[in-house]
């Protein structure tokens, strides 16, 4: 069994964190295309839910 370096672990964690974030955004109905990476931020999520409030 080969040893995994700390840098490899950190890269894997960052990749999985981003993938989970994008999946969460898709589940909430927010566009996650590569053409608009800056659009998918906290402000966009907050704005979506502010519009839903009665």
C-alpha positions as CSV (number, residue, x, y, z in Angstrom):
1,X,0.0,0.0,0.0
2,X,1.5,3.4,-1.0
3,X,1.5,6.3,1.3
4,X,-0.5,9.4,0.4
5,X,1.2,12.7,0.9
6,X,-0.4,15.6,2.7
7,X,-0.6,17.7,-0.5
8,X,-2.5,14.8,-2.2
9,X,-4.9,14.7,0.7
10,X,-5.4,18.4,0.6
11,X,-6.0,18.4,-3.1
12,X,-8.5,15.6,-2.8
13,X,-10.4,17.4,0.0
14,X,-10.5,20.6,-2.0
15,X,-11.8,18.8,-5.1
16,X,-14.5,17.0,-3.1
17,X,-15.5,20.1,-1.2
18,X,-16.0,22.0,-4.5
19,X,-18.0,19.0,-6.0
20,X,-20.3,18.9,-3.0
21,X,-20.8,22.6,-3.1
22,X,-21.8,22.5,-6.8
23,X,-24.1,19.5,-6.2
24,X,-25.8,21.5,-3.4
25,X,-26.2,24.5,-5.6
26,X,-27.8,22.3,-8.3
27,X,-30.2,20.8,-5.8
28,X,-31.3,24.3,-4.9
29,X,-31.9,25.2,-8.5
30,X,-29.0,27.5,-9.0
31,X,-27.1,27.4,-12.3
32,X,-23.6,25.9,-11.9
33,X,-22.2,26.1,-15.4
34,X,-18.6,26.9,-15.9
35,X,-19.5,30.0,-17.8
36,X,-20.7,31.7,-14.6
37,X,-18.5,30.6,-11.7
38,X,-18.6,34.0,-9.9
39,X,-22.4,34.2,-10.2
40,X,-22.8,31.1,-7.9
41,X,-21.9,32.7,-4.6
42,X,-23.4,33.3,-1.2
43,X,-25.1,36.5,-2.4
44,X,-26.9,34.6,-5.1
45,X,-28.2,32.0,-2.7
46,X,-29.4,34.6,-0.2
47,X,-31.2,36.5,-3.0
48,X,-33.0,33.4,-4.1
49,X,-34.4,32.8,-0.6
50,X,-35.2,36.4,0.0
51,X,-37.5,36.3,-3.0
52,X,-39.4,33.2,-1.6
53,X,-40.3,35.0,1.7
54,X,-44.0,36.1,1.9
